[in-house]
């Protein structure tokens, strides 16, 4: 066991009790098999506390060499240097135990005390140190967690709220690009995004990485500190023009292929002070040019050096605001960056967008998101799907260059909370059965908001996270309560519109989605298709599309469809295909939502009535609980899998598919 704890260790601040400014932030353990030496070292090596003893339990008696005990630094308690102390140690298969018997001095004199130290190895190259003091008989032992030095050392920094060109965007853009180059050699730089960010989990994931994955995070507080720490990872800098917003998007393309960071002219001195030189200067390069002209310029010079498996639409907010959360990942994969329009009337941009997408490898990924100022989600995903590509949004997707390199725990298996045996025959009562599904996936939903676990609730899983961010997906699975039920999404192995996918490519995408579902223990699949809305249609599916899912996902117990309410319904061999009957808007009052649900129950008078409800991601579960509690007694909320099994065996829908307008 001693060989597992020997060596140098660094404290993981988030994983245990507070160390404090002068506490032991490092620890070394040495042994020759007969005795042991444990040194606890304060920051800057200003204080080293040493415990030395034979391993046979015999006490080593002598005068203390150090008056200050690191864990006592904030207390007026010190070792009595004039009194003898004894230190003894024993070791078994799991733990090294050290006992220190000594005299402590305080403001009222001296008294004898005992301090028990226990050092236990934990999975992931970690140690747990507990310290139990006789002077605190009614308190639990202090607990500290250490990671092996260098094994999982990383840095974390908080980013701010301002993402405007005239505000903090230049600083944030530089830092995200720095993350893209710093993480090429491993998961090293992690950002905590503000509470207003689409993905709300970055603080929780940081704590999880420290507590469960053995990372020791050093805090970075300033951009200058970040540059000094990671400047050697960059080959140089790219200057973007703050007068031409699109130049920043192009700068990320260049930075990815050149292994550089992006800066403005105001940041040149800072970049050069750490030894970086200019690899491209875009100031004045694009004056008077349209976006499509700028992207053609970038295409001609850099497209040949960019990935054909990944491309990034750095859209979302427009004008003075940009939120390039996914840019570190795009740089990490040397992707081409753009925000070209997918609107057919924008002929030149549309043509170049088609050209870029057509050059990607089959089944490749489109990260980021469309520009809110140019086109719509429907247009963007219809275009990408027409090439059989899969969207992984959003533009705000954070820390992927870090998360992609942190594996799930060895031996971890993704296990869902199935609540019903599909072969059982639960007979429904004369009730309205409600199943709630929070769409827009885990990251931008209500997972970290109050109320989770209080009612049965289903969640879309971004299935590609199983390889893109396996430890992050493990975080969600390991936190799930018995009321949290995961389903596959969205329409494919990534976000696609099946009606827009060439029929020759659709079976392959469904097969890949089925493979991911099996790996993630998912039995229900979620489909959304807005491609027909562009021509005045509905989110309903043609029969041949529904056939493809039944054929490609034989292990599924059912399918759900839509976003807003839709009317595609069928059942085959007890496996139902059910569309949403209600969309809970985040702006709808609770009273109106209750009235809406009662109206649906009035119109759908047959019992049982199975009512599938989509909860938009901006509603937390407490709000949903308030609505459900206000419904009449005939309503019952049940798990989605139970809902589908009962709906399949006691079918009460009218079969429908898409209709031609």
C-alpha positions as CSV (number, residue, x, y, z in Angstrom):
1,X,0.0,0.0,0.0
2,X,2.9,2.4,0.8
3,X,3.9,2.4,-2.9
4,X,0.5,3.8,-3.8
5,X,1.0,6.8,-1.5
6,X,4.6,7.6,-1.9
7,X,5.6,10.7,-3.9
8,X,4.5,14.3,-4.2
9,X,0.9,15.4,-3.9
10,X,-1.1,18.6,-4.3
11,X,-4.3,19.5,-2.5
12,X,-7.5,19.7,-4.4
13,X,-9.1,22.7,-2.8
14,X,-12.7,22.0,-3.9
15,X,-12.7,18.4,-2.8
16,X,-12.2,18.8,0.9
17,X,-12.1,21.2,3.8
18,X,-10.6,24.7,3.5
19,X,-6.9,24.6,3.5
20,X,-6.5,28.3,4.2
21,X,-3.8,30.8,3.1
22,X,-1.0,29.0,5.1
23,X,-2.4,25.5,5.2
24,X,-0.7,22.5,3.7
25,X,-1.2,22.8,-0.1
26,X,1.4,20.0,-0.8
27,X,2.4,16.8,0.8
28,X,5.2,14.3,0.3
29,X,5.3,10.7,1.5
30,X,8.6,8.8,1.8
31,X,9.3,5.3,3.1
32,X,12.0,2.7,3.2
33,X,9.6,0.0,4.3
34,X,10.6,0.3,8.0
35,X,9.8,4.0,8.7
36,X,7.8,6.7,7.1
37,X,8.2,10.5,6.6
38,X,5.2,12.7,5.8
39,X,5.9,16.3,5.0
40,X,3.0,18.8,4.7
41,X,4.1,22.0,2.9
42,X,2.4,25.4,2.9
43,X,2.3,27.6,-0.3
44,X,5.6,29.0,-1.3
45,X,7.3,26.4,0.9
46,X,7.2,28.9,3.8
47,X,6.3,26.2,6.3
48,X,7.1,22.5,6.2
49,X,5.6,20.3,8.9
50,X,7.3,16.9,9.2
51,X,6.0,13.7,10.8
52,X,8.6,10.9,11.1
53,X,8.1,7.5,12.7
54,X,8.9,3.7,12.5
55,X,6.1,1.6,11.0
56,X,6.0,-0.9,13.8
57,X,3.8,1.3,16.0
58,X,6.6,2.1,18.4
59,X,6.7,5.8,19.4
60,X,9.5,8.0,18.2
61,X,10.1,10.5,21.1
62,X,11.7,13.8,20.9
63,X,11.3,17.6,20.8
64,X,9.0,19.0,18.1
65,X,11.1,20.8,15.4
66,X,8.2,23.0,14.2
67,X,6.0,25.1,16.4
68,X,3.2,25.8,13.9
69,X,0.8,23.1,12.8
70,X,-0.6,24.0,9.4
71,X,-4.2,23.1,10.2
72,X,-4.0,25.2,13.4
73,X,-2.7,28.3,11.7
74,X,-5.9,30.3,12.4
75,X,-6.0,29.1,16.0
76,X,-4.0,30.3,18.9
77,X,-2.6,26.8,19.5
78,X,1.1,25.8,19.0
79,X,3.3,22.9,19.7
80,X,5.3,23.3,23.0
81,X,8.9,23.2,21.8
82,X,10.1,22.5,25.3
83,X,8.0,19.4,25.9
84,X,8.5,15.9,24.5
85,X,6.2,14.6,21.8
86,X,5.9,11.1,20.4
87,X,5.0,10.1,16.9
88,X,4.0,6.5,16.0
89,X,2.8,4.9,12.7
90,X,1.1,1.8,11.5
91,X,0.0,0.7,8.0
92,X,-2.5,-1.9,6.7
93,X,-3.9,-2.7,3.3
94,X,-5.8,0.5,3.0
95,X,-4.5,3.2,5.3
96,X,-1.3,4.7,6.8
97,X,-2.1,5.9,10.3
98,X,0.1,8.3,12.3
99,X,-0.5,9.4,15.9
100,X,1.1,12.5,17.3
101,X,1.0,12.9,21.1
102,X,2.2,16.3,22.2
103,X,1.8,19.3,24.4
104,X,-0.1,22.3,23.0
105,X,0.4,25.9,24.2
106,X,-2.4,28.3,24.3
107,X,-3.1,31.7,25.9
108,X,-3.9,30.0,29.2
109,X,-0.9,27.7,29.2
110,X,-0.2,24.1,28.0
111,X,-2.2,20.9,27.8
112,X,-1.6,17.4,26.3
113,X,-3.3,16.5,23.1
114,X,-3.5,13.7,20.5
115,X,-3.7,14.2,16.7
116,X,-4.5,11.2,14.5
117,X,-3.6,11.3,10.8
118,X,-5.0,8.8,8.3
119,X,-3.8,8.7,4.7
120,X,-5.8,6.5,2.3
121,X,-5.3,6.1,-1.4
122,X,-8.4,6.7,-3.7
123,X,-9.1,5.9,-7.3
124,X,-7.7,8.3,-9.9
125,X,-4.3,9.0,-8.4
126,X,-5.7,10.7,-5.2
127,X,-5.1,10.6,-1.5
128,X,-7.5,11.3,1.3
129,X,-6.0,12.8,4.5
130,X,-8.1,13.0,7.6
131,X,-7.0,14.6,10.8
132,X,-8.8,13.9,14.1
133,X,-7.8,16.0,17.1
134,X,-8.6,15.2,20.7
135,X,-9.2,18.9,21.3
136,X,-12.3,18.7,19.0
137,X,-14.0,15.6,20.5
138,X,-17.5,16.5,19.1
139,X,-16.5,17.4,15.6
140,X,-15.8,15.1,12.6
141,X,-12.2,14.8,11.4
142,X,-10.9,17.4,9.0
143,X,-10.7,16.0,5.5
144,X,-8.4,16.9,2.6
145,X,-8.0,15.4,-0.8
146,X,-4.7,15.4,-2.7
147,X,-3.8,14.6,-6.3
148,X,-0.5,13.3,-7.4
149,X,1.6,16.2,-8.5
150,X,1.5,16.7,-12.3
151,X,-0.9,13.9,-12.8
152,X,-4.1,16.1,-13.0
153,X,-2.8,19.6,-12.6
154,X,-5.0,22.2,-14.3
155,X,-6.0,25.8,-14.2
156,X,-9.4,27.4,-13.8
157,X,-10.6,30.9,-14.5
158,X,-13.9,32.7,-14.2
159,X,-15.2,34.6,-17.2
160,X,-17.4,37.7,-17.0
161,X,-20.8,38.8,-18.2
162,X,-19.8,41.3,-20.9
163,X,-19.3,39.9,-24.4
164,X,-19.6,43.1,-26.4
165,X,-17.0,44.3,-28.8
166,X,-16.7,47.6,-27.0
167,X,-16.5,45.8,-23.7
168,X,-14.8,42.6,-22.6
169,X,-15.2,40.5,-25.8
170,X,-11.6,41.1,-26.8
171,X,-10.4,39.7,-23.5
172,X,-12.8,36.8,-23.5
173,X,-12.0,36.0,-27.2
174,X,-8.3,36.0,-26.4
175,X,-8.8,33.7,-23.4
176,X,-11.0,31.2,-25.3
177,X,-8.3,31.0,-28.1
178,X,-5.7,30.5,-25.4
179,X,-7.7,27.6,-24.1
180,X,-7.7,26.1,-27.6
181,X,-3.9,26.0,-27.8
182,X,-3.3,25.2,-24.1
183,X,-5.4,22.1,-24.2
184,X,-3.7,20.6,-27.2
185,X,-1.3,18.9,-24.8
186,X,-3.9,17.8,-22.4
187,X,-6.8,19.0,-20.3
188,X,-5.2,22.0,-18.6
189,X,-7.4,25.2,-18.9
190,X,-11.0,25.3,-17.8
191,X,-13.4,28.2,-17.7
192,X,-16.3,28.9,-15.3
193,X,-18.9,30.8,-17.3
194,X,-21.3,33.3,-15.7
195,X,-24.8,32.3,-14.4
196,X,-26.4,33.9,-17.5
197,X,-24.5,31.5,-19.9
198,X,-26.7,29.0,-21.8
199,X,-24.9,26.0,-20.3
200,X,-25.3,26.4,-16.5
201,X,-23.2,23.5,-15.4
202,X,-19.6,24.8,-15.6
203,X,-19.2,25.5,-11.8
204,X,-20.7,22.1,-10.9
205,X,-18.5,20.3,-13.4
206,X,-15.4,22.0,-12.0
207,X,-16.3,20.7,-8.5
208,X,-16.9,17.2,-10.0
209,X,-13.6,17.2,-11.8
210,X,-11.8,18.1,-8.6
211,X,-13.7,15.8,-6.3
212,X,-14.1,12.7,-8.5
213,X,-11.5,13.0,-11.3
214,X,-8.5,14.0,-9.2
215,X,-7.8,17.4,-10.8
216,X,-5.9,20.0,-8.8
217,X,-7.0,23.4,-10.1
218,X,-4.8,26.5,-9.7
219,X,-6.9,29.6,-10.0
220,X,-6.1,32.2,-12.7
221,X,-7.4,35.7,-11.8
222,X,-6.2,37.9,-14.7
223,X,-5.7,37.7,-18.4
224,X,-2.0,38.5,-17.9
225,X,-1.6,35.6,-15.5
226,X,-3.3,33.3,-18.2
227,X,-0.9,34.6,-20.9
228,X,2.2,34.1,-18.7
229,X,1.0,30.5,-17.8
230,X,0.3,29.3,-21.3
231,X,2.3,31.6,-23.7
232,X,4.7,28.8,-24.6
233,X,1.8,26.7,-26.0
234,X,1.1,29.3,-28.7
235,X,3.2,29.9,-31.8
236,X,2.1,33.5,-32.1
237,X,-1.0,35.8,-32.4
238,X,-3.6,36.8,-34.9
239,X,-4.8,40.4,-34.8
240,X,-8.5,40.9,-35.6
241,X,-10.2,44.1,-36.5
242,X,-12.7,45.4,-33.9
243,X,-14.3,47.5,-36.7
244,X,-15.1,44.3,-38.7
245,X,-16.9,41.8,-36.4
246,X,-16.5,38.9,-38.9
247,X,-12.7,39.3,-38.8
248,X,-12.8,37.6,-35.3
249,X,-14.5,34.6,-36.8
250,X,-11.9,34.4,-39.5
251,X,-9.2,34.9,-36.9
252,X,-10.3,31.8,-35.1
253,X,-9.9,29.8,-38.3
254,X,-6.3,31.1,-38.6
255,X,-5.5,30.6,-35.0
256,X,-6.6,27.0,-35.1
257,X,-4.4,26.1,-38.1
258,X,-1.5,28.2,-36.9
259,X,-1.7,27.3,-33.2
260,X,-2.0,31.0,-32.2
261,X,-4.2,33.2,-30.1
262,X,-6.5,36.0,-31.2
263,X,-5.9,39.6,-30.0
264,X,-6.8,43.1,-30.8
265,X,-4.4,46.0,-31.3
266,X,-5.0,46.9,-27.7
267,X,-3.6,43.5,-26.6
268,X,-0.4,43.5,-28.7
269,X,1.9,44.7,-25.9
270,X,0.6,42.0,-23.6
271,X,1.1,39.3,-26.3
272,X,4.6,40.4,-27.2
273,X,5.6,40.8,-23.5
274,X,5.4,37.0,-23.2
275,X,7.4,36.4,-26.4
276,X,4.6,36.0,-29.0
277,X,4.9,37.3,-32.5
278,X,2.4,38.1,-35.2
279,X,1.3,35.3,-37.6
280,X,-1.5,37.2,-39.3
281,X,-2.8,40.8,-39.1
282,X,-6.4,41.4,-40.2
283,X,-6.6,45.1,-39.4
284,X,-7.8,46.9,-42.5
285,X,-7.8,43.7,-44.5
286,X,-11.6,43.5,-44.9
287,X,-12.6,47.2,-45.0
288,X,-15.7,47.6,-47.2
289,X,-16.0,43.8,-47.8
290,X,-19.2,41.8,-47.3
291,X,-19.3,38.7,-45.1
292,X,-19.3,36.4,-48.1
293,X,-16.3,38.2,-49.6
294,X,-14.5,37.9,-46.3
295,X,-15.2,34.1,-46.0
296,X,-14.1,33.6,-49.6
297,X,-10.8,35.2,-48.7
298,X,-10.5,32.8,-45.7
299,X,-11.6,29.9,-47.9
300,X,-8.9,30.6,-50.5
301,X,-6.1,30.9,-47.9
302,X,-7.0,28.4,-45.1
303,X,-9.7,26.0,-46.1
304,X,-7.2,23.4,-47.4
305,X,-5.6,23.2,-43.9
306,X,-8.9,22.8,-42.1
307,X,-10.6,19.6,-40.8
308,X,-13.2,17.9,-43.0
309,X,-14.7,16.2,-39.9
310,X,-15.6,19.3,-38.0
311,X,-16.8,22.8,-39.0
312,X,-18.0,25.6,-36.8
313,X,-20.8,28.0,-37.3
314,X,-19.9,30.8,-34.9
315,X,-23.3,32.4,-34.9
316,X,-25.8,33.1,-32.2
317,X,-25.9,36.7,-31.1
318,X,-25.0,39.3,-33.7
319,X,-24.1,43.0,-33.9
320,X,-21.9,44.1,-31.1
321,X,-22.2,40.8,-29.2
322,X,-20.4,37.5,-29.8
323,X,-20.3,34.5,-27.4
324,X,-17.6,32.1,-28.9
325,X,-17.8,29.4,-26.2
326,X,-17.2,26.7,-28.7
327,X,-14.2,28.3,-30.3
328,X,-11.7,26.5,-28.2
329,X,-13.0,23.2,-29.5
330,X,-13.1,24.4,-33.1
331,X,-9.4,25.5,-32.8
332,X,-8.5,22.2,-31.1
333,X,-10.0,20.4,-34.1
334,X,-8.6,23.0,-36.7
335,X,-12.1,23.6,-38.0
336,X,-13.1,26.3,-40.5
337,X,-15.2,29.0,-38.8
338,X,-18.1,30.8,-40.4
339,X,-21.6,32.2,-39.8
340,X,-22.8,32.1,-43.4
341,X,-26.6,32.3,-44.0
342,X,-28.6,29.2,-44.8
343,X,-31.4,31.3,-46.2
344,X,-31.9,30.7,-49.9
345,X,-32.7,34.3,-50.6
346,X,-29.1,35.2,-49.4
347,X,-27.9,33.6,-52.6
348,X,-24.1,34.3,-52.3
349,X,-23.8,33.3,-48.7
350,X,-26.1,30.3,-49.2
351,X,-24.0,29.1,-52.1
352,X,-20.8,29.3,-50.2
353,X,-22.4,27.6,-47.2
354,X,-23.4,24.7,-49.4
355,X,-19.9,24.5,-50.9
356,X,-18.4,24.3,-47.4
357,X,-20.8,21.6,-46.2
358,X,-20.5,19.6,-49.4
359,X,-16.7,19.3,-48.8
360,X,-17.2,17.8,-45.3
361,X,-16.8,14.1,-44.8
362,X,-20.0,12.1,-44.7
363,X,-21.6,12.2,-41.3
364,X,-19.3,14.8,-40.0
365,X,-20.1,17.4,-37.3
366,X,-21.4,21.0,-37.6
367,X,-20.6,22.6,-34.2
368,X,-21.8,26.0,-33.1
369,X,-25.1,27.6,-34.2
370,X,-26.6,29.7,-36.9
371,X,-26.5,33.5,-36.7
372,X,-29.7,35.0,-35.1
373,X,-29.2,38.0,-37.4
374,X,-29.1,36.0,-40.7
375,X,-31.4,33.0,-40.8
376,X,-33.4,30.6,-38.6
377,X,-32.8,27.3,-36.9
378,X,-35.1,25.6,-39.4
379,X,-33.1,26.9,-42.3
380,X,-29.7,26.1,-40.8
381,X,-30.5,22.5,-39.8
382,X,-32.4,21.8,-43.0
383,X,-29.3,22.8,-45.0
384,X,-26.9,20.8,-42.8
385,X,-29.2,17.8,-42.9
386,X,-29.4,17.9,-46.6
387,X,-25.8,16.8,-46.7
388,X,-26.3,14.1,-44.0
389,X,-24.3,16.1,-41.5
390,X,-25.1,16.4,-37.8
391,X,-25.4,19.6,-35.7
392,X,-23.8,19.7,-32.2
393,X,-24.8,23.1,-30.8
394,X,-24.6,25.7,-29.4
395,X,-22.1,28.4,-30.1
396,X,-21.9,28.7,-26.3
397,X,-20.9,25.1,-25.8
398,X,-18.1,25.4,-23.2
399,X,-14.8,23.7,-22.4
400,X,-15.0,21.0,-25.0
401,X,-11.2,21.0,-25.6
402,X,-10.9,20.2,-21.9
403,X,-13.8,17.8,-21.4
404,X,-13.1,15.7,-24.5
405,X,-9.8,14.6,-22.9
406,X,-11.2,13.4,-19.5
407,X,-12.5,9.8,-19.7
408,X,-15.2,8.3,-17.7
409,X,-14.1,6.4,-14.6
410,X,-12.7,3.0,-15.6
411,X,-15.4,0.4,-15.5
412,X,-18.2,3.0,-15.3
413,X,-21.3,1.9,-17.2
414,X,-24.1,4.3,-18.2
415,X,-27.2,3.1,-16.4
416,X,-30.7,4.6,-16.9
417,X,-33.5,4.6,-14.4
418,X,-36.0,2.4,-16.1
419,X,-39.2,2.2,-14.1
420,X,-41.2,-0.4,-16.0
421,X,-40.8,-3.8,-17.6
422,X,-42.0,-3.3,-21.2
423,X,-43.5,-6.9,-21.1
424,X,-45.7,-6.1,-18.1
425,X,-49.3,-5.2,-18.6
426,X,-50.2,-2.3,-16.2
427,X,-53.9,-1.6,-16.8
428,X,-54.5,2.2,-16.9
429,X,-57.3,3.8,-14.9
430,X,-59.8,6.3,-16.3
431,X,-57.3,9.1,-15.9
432,X,-55.2,11.7,-17.7
433,X,-51.7,10.5,-17.7
434,X,-49.0,13.2,-18.0
435,X,-45.3,12.6,-18.9
436,X,-42.9,15.6,-18.7
437,X,-39.9,15.9,-21.0
438,X,-37.4,18.7,-20.7
439,X,-35.9,19.2,-24.2
440,X,-32.9,21.2,-25.4
441,X,-30.7,18.5,-23.7
442,X,-29.1,18.4,-20.3
443,X,-26.7,21.3,-20.5
444,X,-29.1,24.1,-21.0
445,X,-32.0,22.6,-19.1
446,X,-33.0,22.8,-15.5
447,X,-30.7,20.0,-14.3
448,X,-28.9,22.2,-11.7
449,X,-32.1,24.2,-10.8
450,X,-34.3,23.5,-7.8
451,X,-36.8,20.7,-7.8
452,X,-35.0,18.0,-9.7
453,X,-36.0,14.5,-8.4
454,X,-39.4,15.6,-7.0
455,X,-41.5,14.3,-9.9
456,X,-40.9,11.8,-12.7
457,X,-39.1,13.8,-15.4
458,X,-37.4,12.9,-18.7
459,X,-34.3,14.5,-20.2
460,X,-32.8,14.6,-23.6
461,X,-29.2,13.3,-23.7
462,X,-26.7,14.8,-26.1
463,X,-25.6,11.3,-27.1
464,X,-22.3,12.3,-28.7
465,X,-21.1,13.4,-25.3
466,X,-20.2,9.8,-24.7
467,X,-17.1,10.4,-26.7
468,X,-17.0,14.2,-26.8
469,X,-17.2,14.7,-23.0
470,X,-17.5,11.3,-21.3
471,X,-16.7,12.4,-17.8
472,X,-19.2,15.2,-18.1
473,X,-21.9,12.7,-19.2
474,X,-20.9,10.5,-16.3
475,X,-21.5,13.5,-14.0
476,X,-25.1,13.7,-15.2
477,X,-25.7,10.0,-15.0
478,X,-24.2,9.7,-11.5
479,X,-26.3,12.6,-10.2
480,X,-29.6,11.2,-11.6
481,X,-32.3,10.4,-9.0
482,X,-34.8,7.6,-9.5
483,X,-37.2,10.2,-11.0
484,X,-34.7,11.3,-13.7
485,X,-35.1,9.3,-17.0
486,X,-32.8,9.8,-20.0
487,X,-33.8,9.5,-23.6
488,X,-31.9,9.7,-26.9
489,X,-31.9,12.9,-29.0
490,X,-32.3,14.5,-31.5
491,X,-33.5,12.7,-34.6
492,X,-30.1,11.1,-35.2
493,X,-26.6,10.8,-33.7
494,X,-26.7,14.6,-33.3
495,X,-29.3,17.1,-34.4
496,X,-30.8,16.4,-37.9
497,X,-34.1,16.8,-39.7
498,X,-34.8,13.3,-41.1
499,X,-37.1,14.6,-43.8
500,X,-34.2,16.7,-45.2
501,X,-31.6,13.9,-45.1
502,X,-31.1,12.1,-48.4
503,X,-33.0,8.8,-48.1
504,X,-29.8,6.9,-48.9
505,X,-28.0,8.4,-45.8
506,X,-30.8,8.3,-43.3
507,X,-30.6,4.6,-42.3
508,X,-26.9,5.0,-41.5
509,X,-27.5,7.9,-39.3
510,X,-30.3,6.0,-37.5
511,X,-28.1,3.0,-37.1
512,X,-25.4,5.2,-35.5
513,X,-28.0,6.7,-33.2
514,X,-29.1,3.3,-32.2
515,X,-25.6,2.3,-31.3
516,X,-25.2,5.3,-29.1
517,X,-28.5,4.6,-27.4
518,X,-27.4,1.1,-26.5
519,X,-24.1,2.4,-25.1
520,X,-26.0,4.9,-23.0
521,X,-28.8,2.5,-21.9
522,X,-31.5,4.5,-23.6
523,X,-34.8,3.0,-24.7
524,X,-36.8,6.0,-25.9
525,X,-35.8,8.2,-28.9
526,X,-36.8,11.9,-29.5
527,X,-37.4,13.2,-33.0
528,X,-37.8,16.8,-34.1
529,X,-38.2,17.9,-37.8
530,X,-38.9,21.5,-38.7
531,X,-37.8,21.2,-42.3
532,X,-41.3,21.4,-43.7
533,X,-42.1,24.6,-41.8
534,X,-40.1,26.4,-44.4
535,X,-42.9,25.5,-46.9
536,X,-45.8,26.1,-44.6
537,X,-45.9,22.6,-43.3
538,X,-46.0,21.1,-39.8
539,X,-43.5,19.2,-37.6
540,X,-45.1,15.9,-38.6
541,X,-43.4,13.0,-40.3
542,X,-44.1,11.1,-43.4
543,X,-44.8,7.4,-42.9
544,X,-41.6,6.3,-44.6
545,X,-39.6,8.3,-42.1
546,X,-41.4,6.7,-39.2
547,X,-40.8,3.3,-40.8
548,X,-37.1,4.1,-40.8
549,X,-37.0,4.6,-37.1
550,X,-38.9,1.5,-36.3
551,X,-36.6,-0.5,-38.6
552,X,-33.4,1.0,-37.3
553,X,-34.2,1.0,-33.6
554,X,-35.8,-2.3,-32.8
555,X,-34.8,-2.1,-29.1
556,X,-36.6,1.1,-28.5
557,X,-39.8,0.9,-26.4
558,X,-41.2,4.0,-28.1
559,X,-40.7,7.3,-29.8
560,X,-41.6,10.9,-29.1
561,X,-41.9,13.6,-31.7
562,X,-42.1,17.4,-32.1
563,X,-41.2,20.4,-30.1
564,X,-44.3,22.4,-30.4
565,X,-47.3,20.1,-30.5
566,X,-47.5,17.8,-33.5
567,X,-49.9,15.0,-34.7
568,X,-47.8,12.1,-35.8
569,X,-49.1,9.0,-34.0
570,X,-48.9,5.3,-34.5
571,X,-48.2,2.1,-32.6
572,X,-46.5,-1.1,-33.8
573,X,-46.1,-4.3,-31.8
574,X,-47.0,-2.3,-28.6
575,X,-44.3,0.4,-29.3
576,X,-46.0,3.8,-29.6
577,X,-44.9,6.8,-31.6
578,X,-46.4,9.8,-29.7
579,X,-46.2,13.5,-30.5
580,X,-46.2,16.3,-27.9
581,X,-49.7,17.5,-27.1
582,X,-48.5,20.5,-25.1
583,X,-45.6,23.0,-25.1
584,X,-45.0,24.6,-21.8
585,X,-43.7,28.1,-22.8
586,X,-41.5,29.7,-20.2
587,X,-43.6,32.9,-20.5
588,X,-46.9,31.1,-20.0
589,X,-48.4,31.8,-16.5
590,X,-49.0,28.9,-14.3
591,X,-52.8,29.6,-14.2
592,X,-53.0,29.6,-18.0
593,X,-50.9,26.5,-18.3
594,X,-53.3,24.7,-15.9
595,X,-56.3,26.0,-18.0
596,X,-54.5,24.7,-21.2
597,X,-54.0,21.2,-19.8
598,X,-57.6,21.0,-18.6
599,X,-58.8,22.1,-22.0
600,X,-56.8,19.3,-23.7
601,X,-58.4,16.9,-21.2
602,X,-61.8,18.2,-22.1
603,X,-61.3,17.9,-25.9
604,X,-59.6,14.5,-25.6
605,X,-62.5,13.0,-23.6
606,X,-61.6,9.3,-24.0
607,X,-59.9,7.8,-21.0
608,X,-57.2,7.0,-20.5
609,X,-55.8,10.1,-22.2
610,X,-52.0,10.1,-22.6
611,X,-50.7,13.7,-22.6
612,X,-47.1,14.3,-23.5
613,X,-45.8,17.6,-22.3
614,X,-42.7,19.4,-23.6
615,X,-41.1,21.6,-21.0
616,X,-39.1,24.4,-22.5
617,X,-35.6,24.6,-20.9
618,X,-36.2,28.0,-19.2
619,X,-38.7,26.5,-16.8
620,X,-37.4,24.8,-13.6
621,X,-39.0,21.8,-12.1
622,X,-40.5,23.7,-9.2
623,X,-42.6,25.7,-11.7
624,X,-43.7,22.5,-13.3
625,X,-44.6,20.9,-10.0
626,X,-46.7,24.0,-9.2
627,X,-48.7,23.5,-12.4
628,X,-49.2,19.8,-12.0
629,X,-50.3,20.2,-8.4
630,X,-53.0,22.6,-9.4
631,X,-54.6,20.1,-11.9
632,X,-57.7,18.1,-11.0
633,X,-57.4,14.7,-9.3
634,X,-57.9,12.8,-12.6
635,X,-54.4,13.9,-13.7
636,X,-51.5,11.7,-12.8
637,X,-47.8,12.3,-13.6
638,X,-45.9,9.2,-14.4
639,X,-42.5,8.3,-15.8
640,X,-42.1,8.5,-19.6
641,X,-41.2,4.9,-20.1
642,X,-44.3,3.8,-18.1
643,X,-46.3,6.3,-20.1
644,X,-45.2,4.8,-23.4
645,X,-45.6,1.2,-22.3
646,X,-49.2,1.8,-21.2
647,X,-50.0,3.9,-24.3
648,X,-48.6,1.2,-26.5
649,X,-50.6,-1.6,-24.9
650,X,-53.8,0.5,-24.4
651,X,-53.7,2.6,-27.6
652,X,-56.1,5.5,-27.5
653,X,-54.7,7.8,-30.3
654,X,-55.8,8.2,-33.9
655,X,-53.0,7.1,-36.2
656,X,-51.7,10.1,-38.2
657,X,-48.7,11.0,-40.4
658,X,-47.7,14.2,-42.2
659,X,-50.1,15.7,-44.7
660,X,-49.1,17.5,-47.8
661,X,-50.2,21.2,-47.5
